[in-house]
């Protein structure tokens, strides 16, 4: 997955045998999503390792299953999900990185525990919370975070099994990939998701949804959207769902024209959207003649208030924006209101603070310099590092995550002569500690058991249902732990 890093071999202190077969350099990675797995993989492929450095890497995750945001933050019908999972699986399946699932940092293991057992710790915990949208009415019933909804439809073990899908008209605020995922899943017919690994409770909830119209609202114009061409094209693949666009939203300023001419991705998306607008059937927005569901794309809309009655969402008000020549927008003073019964904000993710680690509550990241974690006074905390979204914030795709991991790993290896030495270095000491504390941790071998169980559920559903299903995801934490141990699964 990565090329070898240049050697950063430092001059080791006399008597420091760390990095040898008898005393490997022990590293803990907290988080088994792409950021954590890439960091662990790059460590094993570094030039230092090729030159003889011996590592012992343990990967911890608070969930019983690996893959982090790929398992719990990507729509089940996302076209790239299988390829990413396969790449992460190959890394962990080599056997040179141990996996401990169902281990919660801050509850099951403290920073002091990790520092006792490891020479270095890399935090790759990502960002799972919704960023705030501070407008009146955001607290009303029927106002949801997009990230929370994603967690529900992805079978996250820590969210309720039921979701209130009672709205006929829905607003999704945001113009990024998550907003499109949320809108697509809300508008798609549940039967068309059966070919994915969608959990049964999610299928039943979506099946009963009365939704007819889903509106996606973005603050800026078509040339400034944050989603990718692949995500945009996916919208047009939904059966019995018409895409509706509005000519008054298609405004392009000087900066937009430059972006279209110089950025192929922007050019592709603008061409796609404008072609859809030109080809749009006049009957697309008419429920009497078009599809049974509609997906409306709105641009140049700034949300100002969610309105409601008796504590329940009944509508949302926007101020119309206009482009200012630089690709940014300004308000026009014109306000429009849309009747909706649910609002999903998808304006970004936000990281969560970690116990005993300095946190920037404004940006939602661990305070760090190039992945080196810093203390409150700005000095480096020896042996503590960060990578991925908890390091840089929730921006960028897989390529950015790999670059993050490369920077962090390079700095860790450059620092290794000065890393504080772990006091307890036996490889089975951490398993004994978890066992003594009653932590029902899962392993990579256990993931194979759970993986096989979910595929068996898929085969059973395929035999008894109308479509072929590769797997059916187990939702409950207890169910995943039991399946990973070959035991009966309840829930």
N, C-alpha and C positions, 0 to 999 in steps of 0.2 A: 504493500500500500504506500510505501514511501521509500525514497532513496536514502542512502546512508548519510548521516550528518557528518560534517567535518569533525575531526578529532578535537576534543577540548581537554585532553588529558592534562590535569594540573600536576604540580609537584606535590606529591603526597608527603604528609608528615611522617617522621620516623615511627615505625611500629604500627602504622595504620594499615591493617590488612584488608580493609573493606574493598570489595570488588573482586575478591578471589573466590575460588571454588569453596574454600573452607569458611569464608565469611563474605557472602554476596552483599552488594549494596542494596539495602532493603527500601523499597518505594511503595507507598500506598497511594492509589488513585481513587478519589471519592466521586463516583458517578460513572455509569457504564453506557452512556450515550455516545454519539460519535466523538465528542470532544475528549472524553476519557479514554476511549478505545484507541483513538488516533495517537494520543500522547503516549500510552503504553506501547503501542506498536512502534512508534518512532524511537522510543528508548531502546527497544530490543534490536533495532536495525541501525543504531548509531555506529559511527566509526569507532567510538570508544569500545563498544561491545565487540566489534570485529577485531579490534586490537587486543582483546583479552579481558576487558571488564566483564565481571559476572554480576548479573542483576537478579533480584527476587522481587517480582512485582505482584501485588495483590490489588484486585479491582473490587471496590465495594459499591453496592447500590441499595437504596432504601426500599426498592421493590423486589419481589421475588424473581422477576424476570429481567433479563438484560435489555439493552438498546435505548433506554431513556426516552427522549422525545420522538424517536422513530417508532416506538411501540405505542406511546401515549400522546403524541402531539401532531400526528400526520393523518389526514383523512384516509380511511381504509381503501378507498379507490384511487389513491394517489399513484400515478403511473411509475414513479421512481422508487417506491418504497421497497419493493422486493430486491432490487439491485443493491440498495444501501444495506439492507439487512444481511444479504449474502456476503457482502464485503466485510462487515463487522464480525459475522459468524466465522469466517475463515481465519481472522486474527485470533479470536478466542479459542478456536478449535485446535490451534497448534499445540496447546498444552504448556506453553512457557509463561502464561499469565493466569493466575488463579482468580476465580470469580466467587465473591461472597454476596449473595442477594439477601433481601429482607433484613438488612443491617442499616439502621438509621443513625447517621452521624448526629451527635448531640444527645441521643437517647441511649443507644446501645453501646456506642463508643464515643469517648470524648477526645478532644485534641491532645490532652495529656496521655491518653491511652495510645493514640497513634504515634506520638513522639517517643513513647517508651519502646514501641515495637518496630519503628521504621526510622530510617535516616532522613527521609524526605517524604513529604505529603503533597500531592497535587489535587486541588479542588476543581472538579469539573461538573458541578451540580446544576448548571444550566439556569434557566428561568422558566417558571411554570405559571406564575401569577399574571393576571391581566393588568396592564398599565391603566392608571386612573383616567377617567374622562369626567372632569368636574363641570357639569352643567346641571341646572335645576331639573329635578325629576329623575335623576339617575338611580335614586333609591326605590323607585316604585316597583310594585310587583309586576313582573313581566319584563324587567330590565335585567339583562344578563351579561356576564363576561364571555366573550368568545372563547377564551382559553378554557373556561369551565365547561362550556358545551363540548369543546373538542375532547376534553378529558372524559366526559360522559360517553360520547359515541365511540371513543377508543377503548372503553372498558377499563378505565382507571380504577384501581381498587379502593381509593380513598374518597370517591364521590358517590352520591346516592344512586341507586339503581334506576330510579324513575326520574323523568324530566318532564316539566309541564309544557307539552306541545299542544296548546289549545288555540293558538292564534291562526286566523286566516291570512292576515296581512302582517308582514314582518319587515323590520328595518335592520340592516347590517351596516354598521358605521366602520369604514376603513377601506383602503384600497391596496392592501397587501395580500400575500398568498393565504394567510390564515382567514382573512375576511372572505376570500373566494371559496375556500374549503367549507367554511361555515354556511355560506349561502348555497353552495352546491348540494351539501348534505341535507339542508332544510328543504330544498325544492325538489330534490330527486325522489322518485318513487322508491319506496323501501324494497320492493321486490328486485329492483335493479342493483341493490347493494348486497344481495344474497351471495353473489359470487365472491365477495370479499370475506375477510375474517371478522366481520361485524358480529358482536355478541348478540345472543338471542333477545335479551331484554331491550337492546337498542333497536333491533329490527321491529319488535312489537310496538315500541313507542313511536317510531317513525311511520309505521304502517297505519296507525290510528290518527296521525296528524291530519287536521282539516285544511292545511295551508293551501292557498291558491296563488298568493303573490309575495315574492321576496324581493325587497329593494336593497341594492348596494349603493351606499353614498360615499363619495370621495370629495375631499376639500379642494383639490386642484383639478387640472384638466386631463384629457386623455393621454397627453404626452408626458405627464408626471406620475402616472400610476406606478406602484411599487411591486405589483405582481409580475410574474414571468410569462413569456409567451405560452409555455406548456400549460400553466395553470389557466390561462385565458382560454386556450383551445378546449380544455376539458369542459368548460361550461357548455359548449355547443354539442357535447356528446350525450347529454341527458335526454332520455326518451320522454316525449309528451311534455316538454318544457320549452316554451317560447322565450327567446331573449328579446327584450324590449329596450330600445335606446331612444334618446331624445335629441333632436337636432340642435336645440338651444344650448346643449351641454358641450357641443363640439366647437371649442374656441381654442385658437392657437396663436400665441404671441411670438415675438422675435426669438426668445429663448427656446420655445417649443420647436420652431422651425430649425434652429441649429441642432437641437437634440435629435430630431428626425433625420437630419442629413449626416450626422456624425456618429450616431449610436445605432447599430443594427438591431439591437433588442427593442429600443424605442420605436424604430421604424417598423419593425414587424408588428408590434402591438397596435400602433396607430393605424397601420394598413388593415389589420384584422378588424378593428373596431369600426373604421370608416366603411369598410366593405359590408360589414353587417348592417350598418345604418342604411347604406344605399340599397341593399338587397332586402331590407326589412319589409315583410308583408304588411300591408295596411291593416290587415285583420289580426295581426299578432297580439295586439293589446286588448282585443275584444274576446272576452271569455265565451261568447256565444259562437264564435267561428274559429277560434284558435285552439291551442293546446289547453289542457285542463289546469296547467300551472304556468306561471310566468316568472321570469327572472329579470328584473329591471336594473339597468346600470345607469346611475346618475353621477354626474361630475359637477364640480364647482358648487358644492353644497357644504356649508359649515353648520354643524349642529349647534343649536343655542338652547333648546329646552325640550325635555320629554314631558308631555302633558298627560294628565290622567284624571280619573274619577273614582272616588271611593278607594283610593290607594292603588288602582290598577292602571297600567298604561293604556291610553286610548289614542295617542298620536305623538308626532314628533315635529318640531318646528326647526327650519333651517333658514339661514341667511344666504342668499345667492352671492357667490363670489365672482370676481373677474380677475383675469391674469393681468399682472402689472408690467409685463415686458421682460421680466427676469426669470419667469417660470414660477414665481411666487404669486400669491393672490391677495386681494383686498376685498373687503365687504362692499356690497352695492347699496345696502339699505333696503333691499327688497327681501321680504320674508315669505316663505311658503310653508304650508303645513300638510302633512300626509297622515291619513288615518291608519294607524297600525295598532296591534294589540300586543306586540312584543318588540323589544329592541335589543340587539346584540352589539356590544362594542368590541371591535377588533382593531384597536389602535396601537397594539404592540404588547409584548411581554415585559415582565419586570422581575428581576431577581429577588431572592429571599435571603435575609441575613443569616449568617452561619455563627453558631456559638463560638466565642473566643477568637473570632477573626474580625479584623477591622472592616467595616462595611460603609460604603457610600450610599446613604439612603436617598439621595437625590437622583443618582444614576442607576441605582439597583445593582451595583457590582461590588466585589471585594476590592478593597483599595490595593493597588498593585502598580508596579513599574515593569512593564514587559513580561508580566507573569510572576515576578517576584513579589510576594505579598509584603505589604508594609504595615508598620504599627501606627498608632495614633500620632506619633511625633514624626512620621515620615521615614523612619529608618527601616531597613530590610529585616524581616523576621526570618532568622536562619532556618532553612529546611522546609519552608512553607511556600507553595506556589499555586497558581490558578491558571486555568485555560478555558476556552469556550465562552459562552454567553455570560457566565458569572465573572469572567475576566474583562470582557470588552463591551458587554451589553448585548441585547437581543437583536443584532443586525448581522446581515451576511448569511450566505449559504454554506454548503459543505466546503467549498474552496477556502473561505475565510476561516473556518474551523480548523482546517489542516494547517493553515499558516500560523494561527494562534498556537497550536500544539507545537509546531516547529520552534517558534520563538521561546516558548516556556521550557521545552526540553533542552534546547541549546543552553539556556541560562542555568538550568539545574545542573547539567553536566559540567559547565564551567565552574560552578560553585562547589563541586563535590569534595574537594579537599577540606573545605571549611564547614561541611555539614555536621551538625551535632550528631554524635554517634548514638544509635539506639542502645538501650540498656539490656533489652531482652531480644535476642536475635534468632532463637530457635523457630523454625518454620511452623511448627505445630502449636506454638505458644498462643497465637491469636485464636486458633480454633478452640483451645482449652479455655481461654478467657470468655469467648462467646458462649461456649457450652456451660460454663460455671454461672453465667448470667441468665441462662435460660433462653437465649436468643435462638429462634428456629431459623437459622440461616440456610440458604439454598446454595448449591454449587453449580459449576458448569455441567457436570454429569447430570445433576438434577434438572437443568434446563433441557437437556436432551430428552429426559422423561416427560417434562411438561410439553415440550414441542411435539413429541410423538402423540401425547394424549390429545392435544388440540387438533392435530391432523386426523386422529381417529374420530374425534367428534365431527370433523368435517366430512369424513367418509360416511359416517352414519347418517348425517344430514343429507348428503348427496343421494344415498340409497333410498331415503324416505321422502325426498323433496323434489322440486321441479328443476333444480339447477345443480351443477357440480360445485362443491365448496371445498377449497383446499384445506381450510381449518375453521374452527369456531373458537374464538378466544375465551379462555377462562377469566372471569372477572374478579372474583373474590380473592383476597389475600390468602385466606385459609385454603381455598381450593387450589391455588397455585402451589402453595407449600406442599399440600398433600400430593398433588400430581407429580411434583418434583421428586417425591419419595416413593412413587409407585403405589400410593394409597388411594382409597376411594375418594372421589371428589364430590363434595356437597356444596353447590352454589358456584 
